[in-house]
């Protein structure tokens, strides 16, 4: 008996297919943006997320300001040590937290891989300071740190810089839906509050 | 091989279903509101990009490359996914795909799965097949929840419950353990969140579709909004993805085109809230078992049709539905398929593969050929061209005895010879004397088949060929 695989591939090969033609790539690879940091902040804010700008030396203070009093905050085990300010009760993911523990936490702090200014998107690649995907998904509040040198302007620039074998999550604002009368409302299953600290 | 479930068994033909739908004023009101909103937003989202036309051409050419080399890219995808710890399955049709998925679920010793919204699994009737096998499939996309709890059918590709307004949704959600407190969209979203949270946190198996599968890297891409996709793709131990074979993309770089085209065309956003990509299995992060089911179900036979195969470029954005004057008035259920609207009118009959089926054969006529769908399509599918092509095939399938077929073969005979054609034109010019107000409102049989319901344009006094002969010197 012919396997499904061989039969499907056979059907494709039996077809008189169009001759291959070159792929057209006349679109823009980069885009002009006066100030990419400003553009990113503006576009993230458009999605009902909140953006705070800060200088690098003030970052620990800003983290404390955002998270103090919010409850227990999940943190990937490899974030820079100065992020873990003493005011906050941290839940480090080492050993790995259970789903129930993540669900009972009050928020999560993470870094990111890159950010795309034009679309207001943050991309996580499970690399340094980001942890496995569940950490930034289950808690209802996500505070994300973005450094100016992680910002690209266009989507093509972002795709070029990302590692396709890593599990990637592109985040553009808090969880939302357009399913009721095709109008966007924020807050469904992912974190309902997204805050971004932009370090310049 | 059984019947292809892409069209719903027992559905009336499009004209009959449309007549009923047009009588439903609530439905028409809901649709007009939703499609008007999204049309305006899409226009501004697209206008922001100065290179939109170049992106459309890129999208078209990448997808044409896929169709030209589909076997190569599928084998490459299979190898990449396998290398990264995934298992690849192939399914010739709906029945085979459903059996593969049911076996995989049962092997995990569970009778409940969570699902990310997926057109491919809706097309093959997976939920019903799982239910027959004793497995409860829980839809997690808000619109799919509305359809599932309302015991309803989808009416839109992106927003299957677009025919329901907020008040109706509140009624449907009243059966939840914690029903919504009002019909405010935030309250409705909150109710869905509570309803599904336990399910997400405890599910052992998730089932998804795929927006794209990258051959080079084995990356599967799911584009979504609510986070239900992330929940399903991250928390369960086992993930099963059902992907139509035409969803493969050759290179990672190709995503830079589609991640611009898709969100702006579908929800009219610069970017949708969440996009997830993964390649096989990542130790310690997400599902540790990953199965990819590659689905044919009529796609390879569609590929064989020189004109019709451009429908396989479709990225399921729904822009063509939102601009279609016919869709806006009849709604999606009148099309009798999970693929409604202009794209459904060319995709469903081709996947079904049986133009002797009256219902499938009625779909290519569900259009006024206004061309708005072609203008907005992010991968430049010439939908009107495929519609007229399929109409010709429907006529041919009907046989040679219908008035339409007789007229067509008479026309072919006339057009096939210059003398006959010119003689016919001279005869035609006489009909001008029969016309009132510049139109022909009644013709003798078999022409009456046409003029019973519309006017025929008059034939000009002088044919173009005669004019050309007279003027070219």
Boltz contact constraints between the chains, C-beta under 6 A:
constraints:
  - contact:
      token1: [A, 4]
      token2: [B, 90]
      max_distance: 6.0
  - contact:
      token1: [A, 4]
      token2: [B, 92]
      max_distance: 6.0
  - contact:
      token1: [A, 5]
      token2: [B, 90]
      max_distance: 6.0
  - contact:
      token1: [A, 7]
      token2: [B, 92]
      max_distance: 6.0
  - contact:
      token1: [A, 8]
      token2: [B, 90]
      max_distance: 6.0
  - contact:
      token1: [A, 8]
      token2: [B, 296]
      max_distance: 6.0
  - contact:
      token1: [A, 9]
      token2: [B, 71]
      max_distance: 6.0
  - contact:
      token1: [A, 11]
      token2: [B, 300]
      max_distance: 6.0
  - contact:
      token1: [A, 12]
      token2: [B, 70]
      max_distance: 6.0
  - contact:
      token1: [A, 12]
      token2: [B, 71]
      max_distance: 6.0
  - contact:
      token1: [A, 12]
      token2: [B, 300]
      max_distance: 6.0
  - contact:
      token1: [A, 13]
      token2: [B, 71]
      max_distance: 6.0
  - contact:
      token1: [A, 15]
      token2: [B, 303]
      max_distance: 6.0
  - contact:
      token1: [A, 15]
      token2: [B, 304]
      max_distance: 6.0
  - contact:
      token1: [A, 17]
      token2: [B, 68]
      max_distance: 6.0
  - contact:
      token1: [A, 18]
      token2: [B, 68]
      max_distance: 6.0
  - contact:
      token1: [A, 20]
      token2: [B, 68]
      max_distance: 6.0
  - contact:
      token1: [A, 23]
      token2: [B, 61]
      max_distance: 6.0
  - contact:
      token1: [A, 23]
      token2: [B, 62]
      max_distance: 6.0
  - contact:
      token1: [A, 23]
      token2: [B, 65]
      max_distance: 6.0
  - contact:
      token1: [A, 24]
      token2: [B, 57]
      max_distance: 6.0
  - contact:
      token1: [A, 24]
      token2: [B, 58]
      max_distance: 6.0
  - contact:
      token1: [A, 24]
      token2: [B, 61]
      max_distance: 6.0
  - contact:
      token1: [A, 25]
      token2: [B, 58]
      max_distance: 6.0
  - contact:
      token1: [A, 26]
      token2: [B, 54]
      max_distance: 6.0
  - contact:
      token1: [A, 27]
      token2: [B, 51]
      max_distance: 6.0
  - contact:
      token1: [A, 27]
      token2: [B, 54]
      max_distance: 6.0
  - contact:
      token1: [A, 27]
      token2: [B, 55]
      max_distance: 6.0
  - contact:
      token1: [A, 27]
      token2: [B, 58]
      max_distance: 6.0
  - contact:
      token1: [A, 28]
      token2: [B, 51]
      max_distance: 6.0
  - contact:
      token1: [A, 99]
      token2: [B, 201]
      max_distance: 6.0
  - contact:
      token1: [A, 119]
      token2: [B, 270]
      max_distance: 6.0
  - contact:
      token1: [A, 119]
      token2: [B, 271]
      max_distance: 6.0
  - contact:
      token1: [A, 121]
      token2: [B, 271]
      max_distance: 6.0
  - contact:
      token1: [A, 126]
      token2: [B, 285]
      max_distance: 6.0
  - contact:
      token1: [A, 132]
      token2: [B, 285]
      max_distance: 6.0
  - contact:
      token1: [A, 133]
      token2: [B, 234]
      max_distance: 6.0
  - contact:
      token1: [A, 133]
      token2: [B, 285]
      max_distance: 6.0
  - contact:
      token1: [A, 133]
      token2: [B, 286]
      max_distance: 6.0
  - contact:
      token1: [A, 134]
      token2: [B, 234]
      max_distance: 6.0
  - contact:
      token1: [A, 137]
      token2: [B, 230]
      max_distance: 6.0
  - contact:
      token1: [A, 137]
      token2: [B, 234]
      max_distance: 6.0
  - contact:
      token1: [A, 155]
      token2: [B, 256]
      max_distance: 6.0
  - contact:
      token1: [A, 155]
      token2: [B, 259]
      max_distance: 6.0
  - contact:
      token1: [A, 155]
      token2: [B, 260]
      max_distance: 6.0
  - contact:
      token1: [A, 156]
      token2: [B, 256]
      max_distance: 6.0
  - contact:
      token1: [A, 159]
      token2: [B, 255]
      max_distance: 6.0
  - contact:
      token1: [A, 159]
      token2: [B, 256]
      max_distance: 6.0
  - contact:
      token1: [A, 164]
      token2: [B, 217]
      max_distance: 6.0
  - contact:
      token1: [A, 164]
      token2: [B, 219]
      max_distance: 6.0
  - contact:
      token1: [A, 164]
      token2: [B, 252]
      max_distance: 6.0
  - contact:
      token1: [A, 165]
      token2: [B, 279]
      max_distance: 6.0
  - contact:
      token1: [A, 167]
      token2: [B, 278]
      max_distance: 6.0
  - contact:
      token1: [A, 167]
      token2: [B, 282]
      max_distance: 6.0
  - contact:
      token1: [A, 167]
      token2: [B, 285]
      max_distance: 6.0
  - contact:
      token1: [A, 167]
      token2: [B, 286]
      max_distance: 6.0
  - contact:
      token1: [A, 168]
      token2: [B, 277]
      max_distance: 6.0
  - contact:
      token1: [A, 169]
      token2: [B, 276]
      max_distance: 6.0
  - contact:
      token1: [A, 170]
      token2: [B, 275]
      max_distance: 6.0
  - contact:
      token1: [A, 172]
      token2: [B, 271]
      max_distance: 6.0
  - contact:
      token1: [A, 172]
      token2: [B, 273]
      max_distance: 6.0
  - contact:
      token1: [A, 173]
      token2: [B, 273]
      max_distance: 6.0
  - contact:
      token1: [A, 175]
      token2: [B, 226]
      max_distance: 6.0
  - contact:
      token1: [A, 175]
      token2: [B, 227]
      max_distance: 6.0
  - contact:
      token1: [A, 175]
      token2: [B, 273]
      max_distance: 6.0
  - contact:
      token1: [A, 176]
      token2: [B, 225]
      max_distance: 6.0
  - contact:
      token1: [A, 176]
      token2: [B, 273]
      max_distance: 6.0
  - contact:
      token1: [A, 177]
      token2: [B, 142]
      max_distance: 6.0
  - contact:
      token1: [A, 177]
      token2: [B, 189]
      max_distance: 6.0
  - contact:
      token1: [A, 177]
      token2: [B, 225]
      max_distance: 6.0
  - contact:
      token1: [A, 177]
      token2: [B, 226]
      max_distance: 6.0
  - contact:
      token1: [A, 178]
      token2: [B, 267]
      max_distance: 6.0
  - contact:
      token1: [A, 179]
      token2: [B, 142]
      max_distance: 6.0
  - contact:
      token1: [A, 179]
      token2: [B, 143]
      max_distance: 6.0
  - contact:
      token1: [A, 179]
      token2: [B, 159]
      max_distance: 6.0
  - contact:
      token1: [A, 180]
      token2: [B, 166]
      max_distance: 6.0
  - contact:
      token1: [A, 180]
      token2: [B, 185]
      max_distance: 6.0
  - contact:
      token1: [A, 180]
      token2: [B, 188]
      max_distance: 6.0
  - contact:
      token1: [A, 181]
      token2: [B, 34]
      max_distance: 6.0
  - contact:
      token1: [A, 182]
      token2: [B, 34]
      max_distance: 6.0
  - contact:
      token1: [A, 182]
      token2: [B, 37]
      max_distance: 6.0
  - contact:
      token1: [A, 182]
      token2: [B, 38]
      max_distance: 6.0
  - contact:
      token1: [A, 185]
      token2: [B, 185]
      max_distance: 6.0
  - contact:
      token1: [A, 185]
      token2: [B, 186]
      max_distance: 6.0
  - contact:
      token1: [A, 185]
      token2: [B, 189]
      max_distance: 6.0
  - contact:
      token1: [A, 187]
      token2: [B, 189]
      max_distance: 6.0
  - contact:
      token1: [A, 188]
      token2: [B, 189]
      max_distance: 6.0
  - contact:
      token1: [A, 188]
      token2: [B, 193]
      max_distance: 6.0
  - contact:
      token1: [A, 188]
      token2: [B, 226]
      max_distance: 6.0
  - contact:
      token1: [A, 188]
      token2: [B, 227]
      max_distance: 6.0
  - contact:
      token1: [A, 189]
      token2: [B, 193]
      max_distance: 6.0
  - contact:
      token1: [A, 189]
      token2: [B, 226]
      max_distance: 6.0
  - contact:
      token1: [A, 189]
      token2: [B, 227]
      max_distance: 6.0
  - contact:
      token1: [A, 189]
      token2: [B, 228]
      max_distance: 6.0
  - contact:
      token1: [A, 189]
      token2: [B, 231]
      max_distance: 6.0
  - contact:
      token1: [A, 190]
      token2: [B, 227]
      max_distance: 6.0
  - contact:
      token1: [A, 190]
      token2: [B, 230]
      max_distance: 6.0
